[in-house]
């Protein structure tokens, strides 16, 4: 555990880390580009068709390509991240649970934004603001973790005759509804056909707090992403981008560095942290954390 005393009022606290790999050559891998094979559908990274290069997908200009020619050689860029186990109730900024999800089917006959917002301890507002189709849609919520194969027998809620932007109340706490185990299926009659679009409802990171979630927009402004670990202790994980640190002359890569923002609310501040960086490193600089 590390702590700071004499800190008063609400304010941000930053903790800086330095990590050196066991193999110093790994420092040069940062931002390298790989060309992932097409039709690889078995692993954590899946591609179903030959994907565009990074330069193509991001529509880089000639000047940008000249500054980053590796972007033309593949579709996957390696970005090292520091994983920090924050525990179940870390000192981070929190907010009322909410989610805005992009919905679009393959032919764009249904497209819009499905929004969820906490309205009470056991109620959630759901609204679908859509550009297509014209008229009304119906929305079904199902017990399913993926849109790949929806079990329509597991319907939890159904709303018919939904107009664009109209709010519908769900008698369920937002953090119970959005825990990564449900999908929403939007249906509409377009011409003579019934069209559908599906979106998976995410798990909102909240740790052991049943009414508020981590403020992901605040964390993302620092490049930090956060998620629930999903264990019985309801711990949370933060992923912090690592940057290369050079020697005093700026001629040799020496380590990775990362900055984790925290949010102070009391007079004293402290946190139990456990960190890892994918097994690549052999020490952490001060403040010292348990490294696994």
Secondary structure, DSSP 8 states (H G I E B T S, - for coil): -EEE-S--SSEEEEEEEEEEESSGGGGGGTT-EE---TTB-SSSS-BSS----HHHHTT--HHHHHH-GGGGS-SEE---EEEEEEESS-S--EEE-EEEEEEE-TTSSSEEEEEEEEEETTEEEEEEEEEESSS-EEEEEEE-S-SSS--GGGEEEEEEEE-TT-EEEESS-HHHH-EEEEEEEEEEEETTEEEEEEEEEEE---TT-SSEEE-HHHHHTTT-EEEE--STT--EEEEEE-EEEE-TTS-SEEEEEEEEEEEE-SSSEEE--EEE-TT-EEEE-SS--EE-
